[in-house]
């Protein structure tokens, strides 16, 4: 009986060469298919982390309509300034910034990506993502550049898009 098992037991080395070859190919194809199904996030912007750092360093600077320097910022001026200091010139106004940025999902956002909002004070408001659902922005007249959270409820409801500059 033991001899019968040995004779009928198939091991990889007892299989015909063609069959072993096919199984290797099948395994390779299966691996490639599964690898292709894995979710891949787009690479972060090479400018993003630096732009986020610059913007964060401007916390406390007063809001100034049309401002794009440390003497005062509006929302798109802060994004423009931060990216310019990081080595990339982006459009100056938030509408043009949203059109020029590559759209991504919020779940894929990384430091420096731009968040576009429709707020009660500005239909085309922009902030710079810092990570951990936080962003920096120049809110409105009478306020200063500040850090906010998407989890406070107000901003997440008004989020209209996320964009990345590569």
N, C-alpha and C positions, 0 to 999 in steps of 0.2 A: 504494500500500500504506500509506504514511504517512497518507493521507487516511482510509483505512478505519479505522485505529486511532483517529484523532481522533474520528471520528463515533461509534464504538462504545465509546469510553472513557467511563466514568461518573465524573463528579466530583460533589462534594457540591452544587455550584450547578446542575448539569444534572439533578439528581434532582427528581422532582415534589415539591411542597411538602408534601403529605401524608406522603410517605415520610420526608423530613427530619424532620418533626415526630415521627413514630413512633420514629425512631432516637434522637432526643433523649430521649423518654420512656423508651425501653428503657435508654439509658445511665443515666438518673436512677434508674430502678428497680434496675438492677444495682448501682449505687453504694450505694443504701439497703440492699439485701440484704447486700452485703459489709460495710458499716459495722455492721449489726446482728449480724453473725457475729463481729466483733472482740471479744476478751475485755475486759471493763471491770471494773476492781476497784472495790469500794465505796470511797467517799470516807473518808479517815481521820477519826477522831473529832475534833471541835473541841476536846475536853478532853484527848485522849490524850497529845500531846507534852508538855503542861505536867505532867500526872500522872506521866509517865515521868521527867521532870526532877526533880520533887519526890521520887519514890521513890529515884532514883539518889543524891540528896543525903543520903539516910538510910543509905547504906552504912556499916557499922561500928556501927550502933545495936544494942544487945543484943536478943535474942529475949525476949519476955515473953508468956506465955499470956494472951489477952484484951486485950493491949496495942494501943492505937491512937494513940499519941503518941510523940514523940521520946525519951521516957523508956523506951520498949520497945514492940516490935511483935510480933504474931503475923502469919501470912501475910495473912489477910483484913483485919486491922487496918491493915496497910501499904497495901493497895489502897484501903481506905476513906479513910484519911488523905490519900493522894496525890490521889485524885479530889476529895475535899472541898476541898483547897487549890487545886485547879484550877478549882473553881467548880461541881462537880456532886456531889450526895450520892447514893451508891450503897448498896445493902444492906450490912449489916455482916459477915455470914458468907459463906464461899466458896460454899456450896450455893446460897444466895439470889442471890449475885452471878452465878453461872453461869446461873441461871434467868432473871435480869433482862437479861443482856447478849444482844445479837443475835449468834447464832453466825456465824462466818466460817471460812474455810479458813486454815490456817497460811500458805500461800503469799500470802495477802492481808493478813497481819498488818502493822500499823505501830505505831510507838511509842505506848505507852499501852494497847494491847489486853491483855486478861487471858488468861493461859495457865492452864488447869486440869489438874491432875495427880492421879493415884492413886499416891502414894508409899508407901514402906515405913513411914513414920512418920505419914502423914496421908492418908486416902482422899479428902479434898477440899482438896488443897493448891492455892494460887493464886500466880502470879507476874505481874509486869508487864513486858510486852515492851518492849525498848529498840531493836530493829532488829538486823540482821545476825545473827539467830538467837541473840541474847543476851537475858537477862531478869534482873530484880532481884527478890529475894524474902527473906522472913524464914523461914529454914529450920525450925529446931526448938530445943528447950530446949538451952542451953549454946552456941548458935551466935549469930552476928550477921547482920544484913542484909548480903547479898552478891550479887554478879553471877555468874551461871552461863551456860553455853552449852548449847544444845540438841544440839550436836555432840559432847558428851562421852559420849553413848550412854545414860546413865542416864535423863535426863529425857525425851528424845524417845520412848523406849519406853513411858513412863508418861503421856504427854500424852493427855488425854481430851477436850479441846476448847479452842477459842479463841473469845473473845467480845469484842464492841465495844459501848461506850456512846456513843450519838450525842448 
